Amino acid sequence: MNKLEIQEIESALKKYLPHDRDLRKKLFESMEYSLMAGGKRIRPQLVLEFCRICGGNPAQAMPFACAVEMVHSYSLIHDDLPCMDDDDLRRGKPTNHKVYGEAAALLAGDALLTLAFETMLSPESIRAVGSDRAARAAGELARAAGSRGMVGGQMIDLESEDRQVSLEVLQKMDEGKTGALILAACRMGCIIAGANGEQLQAADVYARSVGLAFQIVDDLLDVTGDAALLGKNTGMDSERGKSTYVSLLGVEKAKEMVEQLTHTAVNALSVFGERGKDLADFAIALASRDH
Protein backbone atom coordinates (compact mmCIF):
# COMPACT_ATOMS: atom_id res chain seq x y z
CA MET A 1 0.00 0.00 0.00
CA ASN A 2 2.29 2.67 -1.34
CA LYS A 3 2.70 5.20 -4.14
CA LEU A 4 4.18 2.58 -6.45
CA GLU A 5 1.11 0.38 -6.03
CA ILE A 6 -1.20 3.30 -6.80
CA GLN A 7 0.80 4.00 -9.96
CA GLU A 8 0.37 0.35 -10.96
CA ILE A 9 -3.39 0.64 -10.39
CA GLU A 10 -3.53 3.80 -12.50
CA SER A 11 -1.63 2.10 -15.35
CA ALA A 12 -3.89 -0.95 -15.23
CA LEU A 13 -7.07 1.15 -15.23
CA LYS A 14 -5.90 3.03 -18.29
CA LYS A 15 -5.09 -0.24 -20.04
CA TYR A 16 -8.61 -1.60 -19.54
CA LEU A 17 -10.34 1.50 -20.92
CA PRO A 18 -11.43 1.47 -24.59
CA HIS A 19 -8.94 3.47 -26.64
CA ASP A 20 -10.44 3.53 -30.13
CA ARG A 21 -11.80 6.94 -31.11
CA ASP A 22 -14.67 6.20 -33.45
CA LEU A 23 -18.31 7.29 -33.36
CA ARG A 24 -18.33 6.48 -29.62
CA LYS A 25 -15.47 8.91 -28.90
CA LYS A 26 -17.51 11.10 -26.53
CA LEU A 27 -18.60 8.08 -24.49
CA PHE A 28 -15.04 6.77 -24.16
CA GLU A 29 -13.72 10.20 -23.19
CA SER A 30 -16.46 10.58 -20.59
CA MET A 31 -15.56 7.19 -19.09
CA GLU A 32 -11.88 8.09 -18.95
CA TYR A 33 -12.57 11.53 -17.50
CA SER A 34 -14.07 10.08 -14.33
CA LEU A 35 -12.11 6.84 -14.01
CA MET A 36 -8.76 8.62 -14.36
CA ALA A 37 -9.67 11.66 -12.26
CA GLY A 38 -7.46 10.56 -9.38
CA GLY A 39 -8.80 9.76 -5.94
CA LYS A 40 -7.33 7.64 -3.16
CA ARG A 41 -7.90 4.28 -4.92
CA ILE A 42 -8.86 2.81 -1.56
CA ARG A 43 -10.94 -0.07 -2.86
CA PRO A 44 -8.44 -1.48 -5.38
CA GLN A 45 -5.68 -1.21 -2.79
CA LEU A 46 -7.78 -3.31 -0.40
CA VAL A 47 -8.25 -6.00 -3.05
CA LEU A 48 -4.51 -6.21 -3.69
CA GLU A 49 -3.47 -6.10 -0.04
CA PHE A 50 -5.90 -8.76 1.16
CA CYS A 51 -4.77 -10.96 -1.71
CA ARG A 52 -1.16 -10.43 -0.64
CA ILE A 53 -1.60 -11.14 3.07
CA CYS A 54 -3.62 -14.27 2.30
CA GLY A 55 -0.67 -15.62 0.32
CA GLY A 56 -1.87 -14.80 -3.19
CA ASN A 57 -0.25 -13.00 -6.10
CA PRO A 58 -1.48 -9.36 -6.25
CA ALA A 59 -0.72 -9.19 -9.98
CA GLN A 60 -3.42 -11.81 -10.56
CA ALA A 61 -5.86 -9.75 -8.49
CA MET A 62 -5.26 -6.52 -10.46
CA PRO A 63 -8.17 -6.98 -12.95
CA PHE A 64 -10.50 -7.47 -9.99
CA ALA A 65 -9.06 -4.45 -8.18
CA CYS A 66 -9.64 -2.36 -11.30
CA ALA A 67 -13.19 -3.70 -11.59
CA VAL A 68 -14.05 -2.47 -8.09
CA GLU A 69 -12.73 0.99 -8.97
CA MET A 70 -14.76 1.03 -12.19
CA VAL A 71 -17.92 0.32 -10.21
CA HIS A 72 -16.99 3.00 -7.69
CA SER A 73 -16.39 5.55 -10.46
CA TYR A 74 -19.70 4.70 -12.13
CA SER A 75 -21.48 5.27 -8.83
CA LEU A 76 -19.88 8.70 -8.41
CA ILE A 77 -20.93 9.77 -11.91
CA HIS A 78 -24.52 8.77 -11.21
CA ASP A 79 -24.52 10.21 -7.67
CA ASP A 80 -23.54 13.62 -9.04
CA LEU A 81 -26.39 13.76 -11.60
CA PRO A 82 -29.14 16.36 -11.10
CA CYS A 83 -31.68 13.60 -10.37
CA MET A 84 -29.49 12.40 -7.49
CA ASP A 85 -27.21 14.74 -5.51
CA ASP A 86 -26.89 17.40 -8.24
CA ASP A 87 -23.22 18.18 -7.57
CA ASP A 88 -21.03 20.23 -9.87
CA LEU A 89 -17.61 19.48 -8.32
CA ARG A 90 -15.84 16.14 -7.84
CA ARG A 91 -12.15 15.65 -6.98
CA GLY A 92 -11.51 19.30 -7.65
CA LYS A 93 -12.92 19.14 -11.20
CA PRO A 94 -16.34 19.74 -12.78
CA THR A 95 -18.53 16.66 -12.45
CA ASN A 96 -18.95 14.43 -15.49
CA HIS A 97 -22.36 15.73 -16.53
CA LYS A 98 -21.12 19.32 -16.34
CA VAL A 99 -18.49 18.49 -18.96
CA TYR A 100 -20.22 15.93 -21.20
CA GLY A 101 -23.91 16.45 -20.51
CA GLU A 102 -26.36 14.35 -18.52
CA ALA A 103 -27.03 11.74 -21.20
CA ALA A 104 -23.35 11.01 -21.87
CA ALA A 105 -22.64 10.90 -18.12
CA LEU A 106 -25.43 8.40 -17.58
CA LEU A 107 -24.13 6.19 -20.38
CA ALA A 108 -20.52 6.51 -19.17
CA GLY A 109 -21.60 5.23 -15.77
CA ASP A 110 -23.45 2.32 -17.35
CA ALA A 111 -20.43 1.52 -19.50
CA LEU A 112 -18.01 1.53 -16.56
CA LEU A 113 -20.30 -0.81 -14.61
CA THR A 114 -20.39 -3.33 -17.44
CA LEU A 115 -16.66 -2.89 -18.19
CA ALA A 116 -15.98 -4.04 -14.62
CA PHE A 117 -17.52 -7.44 -15.32
CA GLU A 118 -15.94 -7.67 -18.76
CA THR A 119 -12.56 -7.11 -17.07
CA MET A 120 -13.06 -9.68 -14.31
CA LEU A 121 -14.46 -12.35 -16.59
CA SER A 122 -12.11 -11.94 -19.54
CA PRO A 123 -10.26 -15.06 -20.74
CA GLU A 124 -7.01 -13.60 -19.36
CA SER A 125 -8.46 -13.03 -15.87
CA ILE A 126 -10.01 -16.50 -15.77
CA ARG A 127 -6.76 -18.13 -16.89
CA ALA A 128 -4.86 -16.29 -14.16
CA VAL A 129 -7.04 -17.23 -11.18
CA GLY A 130 -9.28 -20.04 -12.39
CA SER A 131 -12.96 -19.95 -13.28
CA ASP A 132 -14.21 -20.73 -9.76
CA ARG A 133 -12.36 -17.88 -8.04
CA ALA A 134 -13.13 -15.45 -10.87
CA ALA A 135 -16.85 -16.27 -10.68
CA ARG A 136 -16.93 -16.00 -6.87
CA ALA A 137 -15.12 -12.65 -6.92
CA ALA A 138 -17.42 -11.30 -9.64
CA GLY A 139 -20.42 -12.49 -7.63
CA GLU A 140 -19.19 -10.56 -4.59
CA LEU A 141 -18.99 -7.37 -6.63
CA ALA A 142 -22.40 -7.95 -8.25
CA ARG A 143 -24.07 -8.32 -4.86
CA ALA A 144 -22.27 -5.30 -3.42
CA ALA A 145 -23.20 -3.07 -6.35
CA GLY A 146 -26.87 -4.01 -6.59
CA SER A 147 -30.20 -3.48 -4.90
CA ARG A 148 -29.11 -5.05 -1.60
CA GLY A 149 -25.84 -3.10 -1.60
CA MET A 150 -24.75 0.20 -3.09
CA VAL A 151 -27.85 0.95 -5.19
CA GLY A 152 -30.13 0.05 -2.29
CA GLY A 153 -28.13 2.31 0.02
CA GLN A 154 -28.48 5.17 -2.45
CA MET A 155 -32.25 4.66 -2.53
CA ILE A 156 -32.43 4.89 1.27
CA ASP A 157 -30.31 8.04 1.04
CA LEU A 158 -32.68 9.67 -1.46
CA GLU A 159 -35.71 8.81 0.64
CA SER A 160 -34.01 10.18 3.77
CA GLU A 161 -33.60 13.73 2.45
CA ASP A 162 -35.45 16.49 4.30
CA ARG A 163 -36.38 14.24 7.20
CA GLN A 164 -34.79 12.99 10.38
CA VAL A 165 -33.86 9.31 10.39
CA SER A 166 -32.61 7.09 13.20
CA LEU A 167 -29.02 5.99 13.70
CA GLU A 168 -30.13 2.47 12.77
CA VAL A 169 -31.49 3.63 9.38
CA LEU A 170 -28.38 5.72 8.78
CA GLN A 171 -26.12 2.73 9.42
CA LYS A 172 -28.24 0.52 7.15
CA MET A 173 -27.93 3.12 4.40
CA ASP A 174 -24.17 3.39 4.77
CA GLU A 175 -23.69 -0.38 4.90
CA GLY A 176 -25.07 -0.34 1.39
CA LYS A 177 -23.96 2.96 -0.10
CA THR A 178 -20.36 2.95 1.18
CA GLY A 179 -19.67 -0.23 3.12
CA ALA A 180 -20.80 -2.84 0.59
CA LEU A 181 -18.13 -1.99 -1.97
CA ILE A 182 -15.39 -1.87 0.67
CA LEU A 183 -16.54 -5.25 2.00
CA ALA A 184 -16.55 -6.68 -1.52
CA ALA A 185 -13.04 -5.37 -2.18
CA CYS A 186 -11.63 -7.06 0.93
CA ARG A 187 -13.44 -10.33 0.28
CA MET A 188 -12.46 -10.39 -3.38
CA GLY A 189 -8.78 -10.13 -2.48
CA CYS A 190 -9.18 -13.06 -0.10
CA ILE A 191 -11.08 -15.13 -2.68
CA ILE A 192 -8.47 -14.60 -5.40
CA ALA A 193 -5.80 -15.79 -2.95
CA GLY A 194 -7.77 -18.86 -1.84
CA ALA A 195 -8.16 -17.64 1.76
CA ASN A 196 -9.55 -19.87 4.50
CA GLY A 197 -12.70 -19.22 6.54
CA GLU A 198 -10.88 -17.56 9.44
CA GLN A 199 -9.15 -15.13 7.09
CA LEU A 200 -12.44 -14.29 5.33
CA GLN A 201 -14.13 -13.66 8.66
CA ALA A 202 -11.31 -11.32 9.71
CA ALA A 203 -11.62 -9.48 6.40
CA ASP A 204 -15.37 -9.08 7.00
CA VAL A 205 -14.88 -7.50 10.44
CA TYR A 206 -12.11 -5.24 9.15
CA ALA A 207 -14.13 -4.14 6.11
CA ARG A 208 -17.36 -3.43 7.99
CA SER A 209 -15.50 -1.40 10.60
CA VAL A 210 -13.38 0.55 8.12
CA GLY A 211 -16.38 1.13 5.83
CA LEU A 212 -18.50 2.68 8.59
CA ALA A 213 -15.57 4.70 9.97
CA PHE A 214 -14.89 6.00 6.46
CA GLN A 215 -18.46 7.29 6.11
CA ILE A 216 -18.45 8.92 9.55
CA VAL A 217 -15.22 10.73 8.66
CA ASP A 218 -16.89 11.86 5.42
CA ASP A 219 -19.75 13.31 7.49
CA LEU A 220 -17.27 15.05 9.78
CA LEU A 221 -15.36 16.51 6.84
CA ASP A 222 -18.59 17.84 5.33
CA VAL A 223 -18.87 19.97 8.48
CA THR A 224 -15.25 20.64 9.44
CA GLY A 225 -13.31 20.02 6.21
CA ASP A 226 -11.70 22.36 3.70
CA ALA A 227 -13.48 22.32 0.32
CA ALA A 228 -10.19 23.05 -1.49
CA LEU A 229 -8.55 19.99 0.10
CA LEU A 230 -11.61 17.79 -0.38
CA GLY A 231 -12.06 18.76 -4.02
CA LYS A 232 -15.84 19.01 -3.52
CA ASN A 233 -18.32 21.35 -1.90
CA THR A 234 -18.79 21.17 1.87
CA GLY A 235 -21.97 21.72 3.87
CA MET A 236 -24.03 19.83 1.29
CA ASP A 237 -25.52 17.33 3.76
CA SER A 238 -27.02 20.14 5.82
CA GLU A 239 -28.22 21.95 2.70
CA ARG A 240 -30.08 18.82 1.55
CA GLY A 241 -31.56 18.23 4.98
CA LYS A 242 -29.79 14.88 5.40
CA SER A 243 -29.32 13.14 8.72
CA THR A 244 -25.65 12.36 9.36
CA TYR A 245 -23.57 10.95 12.19
CA VAL A 246 -22.65 14.52 13.09
CA SER A 247 -26.27 15.74 13.17
CA LEU A 248 -27.36 12.72 15.23
CA LEU A 249 -24.37 12.31 17.55
CA GLY A 250 -22.45 15.58 17.47
CA VAL A 251 -18.83 16.05 16.40
CA GLU A 252 -17.15 14.60 19.49
CA LYS A 253 -19.25 11.44 19.72
CA ALA A 254 -18.85 10.88 15.99
CA LYS A 255 -15.07 11.10 16.42
CA GLU A 256 -15.22 8.61 19.30
CA MET A 257 -17.16 6.20 17.10
CA VAL A 258 -14.45 6.44 14.42
CA GLU A 259 -11.80 5.61 17.04
CA GLN A 260 -13.74 2.58 18.28
CA LEU A 261 -14.35 1.26 14.78
CA THR A 262 -10.70 1.72 13.82
CA HIS A 263 -9.63 -0.18 16.94
CA THR A 264 -11.98 -3.04 15.99
CA ALA A 265 -10.60 -3.08 12.44
CA VAL A 266 -6.99 -3.24 13.62
CA ASN A 267 -7.73 -5.99 16.14
CA ALA A 268 -9.42 -8.10 13.45
CA LEU A 269 -6.09 -8.31 11.61
CA SER A 270 -4.39 -10.25 14.42
CA VAL A 271 -5.07 -13.49 12.52
CA PHE A 272 -2.56 -12.30 9.88
CA GLY A 273 0.24 -11.47 12.34
CA GLU A 274 2.85 -9.02 11.06
CA ARG A 275 1.47 -9.30 7.53
CA GLY A 276 -1.51 -7.20 8.63
CA LYS A 277 0.57 -4.16 9.61
CA ASP A 278 0.05 -2.24 6.36
CA LEU A 279 -3.71 -2.74 6.55
CA ALA A 280 -3.70 -1.59 10.19
CA ASP A 281 -1.77 1.55 9.21
CA PHE A 282 -4.21 2.02 6.33
CA ALA A 283 -7.22 1.96 8.68
CA ILE A 284 -5.56 4.45 11.03
CA ALA A 285 -4.69 6.77 8.12
CA LEU A 286 -8.26 6.69 6.79
CA ALA A 287 -9.61 7.59 10.22
CA SER A 288 -7.34 10.65 10.48
CA ARG A 289 -7.61 11.89 6.88
CA ASP A 290 -8.40 15.52 6.09
CA HIS A 291 -9.66 14.97 2.55
C-alpha positions as CSV (number, residue, x, y, z in Angstrom):
1,M,0.0,0.0,0.0
2,N,2.3,2.7,-1.3
3,K,2.7,5.2,-4.1
4,L,4.2,2.6,-6.5
5,E,1.1,0.4,-6.0
6,I,-1.2,3.3,-6.8
7,Q,0.8,4.0,-10.0
8,E,0.4,0.4,-11.0
9,I,-3.4,0.6,-10.4
10,E,-3.5,3.8,-12.5
11,S,-1.6,2.1,-15.3
12,A,-3.9,-0.9,-15.2
13,L,-7.1,1.2,-15.2
14,K,-5.9,3.0,-18.3
15,K,-5.1,-0.2,-20.0
16,Y,-8.6,-1.6,-19.5
17,L,-10.3,1.5,-20.9
18,P,-11.4,1.5,-24.6
19,H,-8.9,3.5,-26.6
20,D,-10.4,3.5,-30.1
21,R,-11.8,6.9,-31.1
22,D,-14.7,6.2,-33.5
23,L,-18.3,7.3,-33.4
24,R,-18.3,6.5,-29.6
25,K,-15.5,8.9,-28.9
26,K,-17.5,11.1,-26.5
27,L,-18.6,8.1,-24.5
28,F,-15.0,6.8,-24.2
29,E,-13.7,10.2,-23.2
30,S,-16.5,10.6,-20.6
31,M,-15.6,7.2,-19.1
32,E,-11.9,8.1,-19.0
33,Y,-12.6,11.5,-17.5
34,S,-14.1,10.1,-14.3
35,L,-12.1,6.8,-14.0
36,M,-8.8,8.6,-14.4
37,A,-9.7,11.7,-12.3
38,G,-7.5,10.6,-9.4
39,G,-8.8,9.8,-5.9
40,K,-7.3,7.6,-3.2
41,R,-7.9,4.3,-4.9
42,I,-8.9,2.8,-1.6
43,R,-10.9,-0.1,-2.9
44,P,-8.4,-1.5,-5.4
45,Q,-5.7,-1.2,-2.8
46,L,-7.8,-3.3,-0.4
47,V,-8.3,-6.0,-3.1
48,L,-4.5,-6.2,-3.7
49,E,-3.5,-6.1,0.0
50,F,-5.9,-8.8,1.2
51,C,-4.8,-11.0,-1.7
52,R,-1.2,-10.4,-0.6
53,I,-1.6,-11.1,3.1
54,C,-3.6,-14.3,2.3
55,G,-0.7,-15.6,0.3
56,G,-1.9,-14.8,-3.2
57,N,-0.2,-13.0,-6.1
58,P,-1.5,-9.4,-6.3
59,A,-0.7,-9.2,-10.0
60,Q,-3.4,-11.8,-10.6
61,A,-5.9,-9.7,-8.5
62,M,-5.3,-6.5,-10.5
63,P,-8.2,-7.0,-12.9
64,F,-10.5,-7.5,-10.0
65,A,-9.1,-4.5,-8.2
66,C,-9.6,-2.4,-11.3
67,A,-13.2,-3.7,-11.6
68,V,-14.1,-2.5,-8.1
69,E,-12.7,1.0,-9.0
70,M,-14.8,1.0,-12.2
71,V,-17.9,0.3,-10.2
72,H,-17.0,3.0,-7.7
73,S,-16.4,5.6,-10.5
74,Y,-19.7,4.7,-12.1
75,S,-21.5,5.3,-8.8
76,L,-19.9,8.7,-8.4
77,I,-20.9,9.8,-11.9
78,H,-24.5,8.8,-11.2
79,D,-24.5,10.2,-7.7
80,D,-23.5,13.6,-9.0
81,L,-26.4,13.8,-11.6
82,P,-29.1,16.4,-11.1
83,C,-31.7,13.6,-10.4
84,M,-29.5,12.4,-7.5
85,D,-27.2,14.7,-5.5
86,D,-26.9,17.4,-8.2
87,D,-23.2,18.2,-7.6
88,D,-21.0,20.2,-9.9
89,L,-17.6,19.5,-8.3
90,R,-15.8,16.1,-7.8
91,R,-12.2,15.6,-7.0
92,G,-11.5,19.3,-7.7
93,K,-12.9,19.1,-11.2
94,P,-16.3,19.7,-12.8
95,T,-18.5,16.7,-12.5
96,N,-19.0,14.4,-15.5
97,H,-22.4,15.7,-16.5
98,K,-21.1,19.3,-16.3
99,V,-18.5,18.5,-19.0
100,Y,-20.2,15.9,-21.2
101,G,-23.9,16.5,-20.5
102,E,-26.4,14.4,-18.5
103,A,-27.0,11.7,-21.2
104,A,-23.4,11.0,-21.9
105,A,-22.6,10.9,-18.1
106,L,-25.4,8.4,-17.6
107,L,-24.1,6.2,-20.4
108,A,-20.5,6.5,-19.2
109,G,-21.6,5.2,-15.8
110,D,-23.5,2.3,-17.3
111,A,-20.4,1.5,-19.5
112,L,-18.0,1.5,-16.6
113,L,-20.3,-0.8,-14.6
114,T,-20.4,-3.3,-17.4
115,L,-16.7,-2.9,-18.2
116,A,-16.0,-4.0,-14.6
117,F,-17.5,-7.4,-15.3
118,E,-15.9,-7.7,-18.8
119,T,-12.6,-7.1,-17.1
120,M,-13.1,-9.7,-14.3
121,L,-14.5,-12.3,-16.6
122,S,-12.1,-11.9,-19.5
123,P,-10.3,-15.1,-20.7
124,E,-7.0,-13.6,-19.4
125,S,-8.5,-13.0,-15.9
126,I,-10.0,-16.5,-15.8
127,R,-6.8,-18.1,-16.9
128,A,-4.9,-16.3,-14.2
129,V,-7.0,-17.2,-11.2
130,G,-9.3,-20.0,-12.4
131,S,-13.0,-20.0,-13.3
132,D,-14.2,-20.7,-9.8
133,R,-12.4,-17.9,-8.0
134,A,-13.1,-15.5,-10.9
135,A,-16.9,-16.3,-10.7
136,R,-16.9,-16.0,-6.9
137,A,-15.1,-12.7,-6.9
138,A,-17.4,-11.3,-9.6
139,G,-20.4,-12.5,-7.6
140,E,-19.2,-10.6,-4.6
141,L,-19.0,-7.4,-6.6
142,A,-22.4,-7.9,-8.3
143,R,-24.1,-8.3,-4.9
144,A,-22.3,-5.3,-3.4
145,A,-23.2,-3.1,-6.3
146,G,-26.9,-4.0,-6.6
147,S,-30.2,-3.5,-4.9
148,R,-29.1,-5.0,-1.6
149,G,-25.8,-3.1,-1.6
150,M,-24.7,0.2,-3.1
151,V,-27.8,0.9,-5.2
152,G,-30.1,0.0,-2.3
153,G,-28.1,2.3,0.0
154,Q,-28.5,5.2,-2.4
155,M,-32.3,4.7,-2.5
156,I,-32.4,4.9,1.3
157,D,-30.3,8.0,1.0
158,L,-32.7,9.7,-1.5
159,E,-35.7,8.8,0.6
160,S,-34.0,10.2,3.8
161,E,-33.6,13.7,2.4
162,D,-35.4,16.5,4.3
163,R,-36.4,14.2,7.2
164,Q,-34.8,13.0,10.4
165,V,-33.9,9.3,10.4
166,S,-32.6,7.1,13.2
167,L,-29.0,6.0,13.7
168,E,-30.1,2.5,12.8
169,V,-31.5,3.6,9.4
170,L,-28.4,5.7,8.8
171,Q,-26.1,2.7,9.4
172,K,-28.2,0.5,7.1
173,M,-27.9,3.1,4.4
174,D,-24.2,3.4,4.8
175,E,-23.7,-0.4,4.9
176,G,-25.1,-0.3,1.4
177,K,-24.0,3.0,-0.1
178,T,-20.4,2.9,1.2
179,G,-19.7,-0.2,3.1
180,A,-20.8,-2.8,0.6
181,L,-18.1,-2.0,-2.0
182,I,-15.4,-1.9,0.7
183,L,-16.5,-5.2,2.0
184,A,-16.6,-6.7,-1.5
185,A,-13.0,-5.4,-2.2
186,C,-11.6,-7.1,0.9
187,R,-13.4,-10.3,0.3
188,M,-12.5,-10.4,-3.4
189,G,-8.8,-10.1,-2.5
190,C,-9.2,-13.1,-0.1
191,I,-11.1,-15.1,-2.7
192,I,-8.5,-14.6,-5.4
193,A,-5.8,-15.8,-3.0
194,G,-7.8,-18.9,-1.8
195,A,-8.2,-17.6,1.8
196,N,-9.5,-19.9,4.5
197,G,-12.7,-19.2,6.5
198,E,-10.9,-17.6,9.4
199,Q,-9.2,-15.1,7.1
200,L,-12.4,-14.3,5.3
201,Q,-14.1,-13.7,8.7
202,A,-11.3,-11.3,9.7
203,A,-11.6,-9.5,6.4
204,D,-15.4,-9.1,7.0
205,V,-14.9,-7.5,10.4
206,Y,-12.1,-5.2,9.1
207,A,-14.1,-4.1,6.1
208,R,-17.4,-3.4,8.0
209,S,-15.5,-1.4,10.6
210,V,-13.4,0.6,8.1
211,G,-16.4,1.1,5.8
212,L,-18.5,2.7,8.6
213,A,-15.6,4.7,10.0
214,F,-14.9,6.0,6.5
215,Q,-18.5,7.3,6.1
216,I,-18.5,8.9,9.5
217,V,-15.2,10.7,8.7
218,D,-16.9,11.9,5.4
219,D,-19.8,13.3,7.5
220,L,-17.3,15.0,9.8
221,L,-15.4,16.5,6.8
222,D,-18.6,17.8,5.3
223,V,-18.9,20.0,8.5
224,T,-15.2,20.6,9.4
225,G,-13.3,20.0,6.2
226,D,-11.7,22.4,3.7
227,A,-13.5,22.3,0.3
228,A,-10.2,23.0,-1.5
229,L,-8.6,20.0,0.1
230,L,-11.6,17.8,-0.4
231,G,-12.1,18.8,-4.0
232,K,-15.8,19.0,-3.5
233,N,-18.3,21.3,-1.9
234,T,-18.8,21.2,1.9
235,G,-22.0,21.7,3.9
236,M,-24.0,19.8,1.3
237,D,-25.5,17.3,3.8
238,S,-27.0,20.1,5.8
239,E,-28.2,21.9,2.7
240,R,-30.1,18.8,1.6
241,G,-31.6,18.2,5.0
242,K,-29.8,14.9,5.4
243,S,-29.3,13.1,8.7
244,T,-25.7,12.4,9.4
245,Y,-23.6,11.0,12.2
246,V,-22.7,14.5,13.1
247,S,-26.3,15.7,13.2
248,L,-27.4,12.7,15.2
249,L,-24.4,12.3,17.6
250,G,-22.4,15.6,17.5
251,V,-18.8,16.0,16.4
252,E,-17.2,14.6,19.5
253,K,-19.2,11.4,19.7
254,A,-18.9,10.9,16.0
255,K,-15.1,11.1,16.4
256,E,-15.2,8.6,19.3
257,M,-17.2,6.2,17.1
258,V,-14.5,6.4,14.4
259,E,-11.8,5.6,17.0
260,Q,-13.7,2.6,18.3
261,L,-14.4,1.3,14.8
262,T,-10.7,1.7,13.8
263,H,-9.6,-0.2,16.9
264,T,-12.0,-3.0,16.0
265,A,-10.6,-3.1,12.4
266,V,-7.0,-3.2,13.6
267,N,-7.7,-6.0,16.1
268,A,-9.4,-8.1,13.5
269,L,-6.1,-8.3,11.6
270,S,-4.4,-10.3,14.4
271,V,-5.1,-13.5,12.5
272,F,-2.6,-12.3,9.9
273,G,0.2,-11.5,12.3
274,E,2.9,-9.0,11.1
275,R,1.5,-9.3,7.5
276,G,-1.5,-7.2,8.6
277,K,0.6,-4.2,9.6
278,D,0.1,-2.2,6.4
279,L,-3.7,-2.7,6.6
280,A,-3.7,-1.6,10.2
281,D,-1.8,1.6,9.2
282,F,-4.2,2.0,6.3
283,A,-7.2,2.0,8.7
284,I,-5.6,4.4,11.0
285,A,-4.7,6.8,8.1
286,L,-8.3,6.7,6.8
287,A,-9.6,7.6,10.2
288,S,-7.3,10.7,10.5
289,R,-7.6,11.9,6.9
290,D,-8.4,15.5,6.1
291,H,-9.7,15.0,2.5
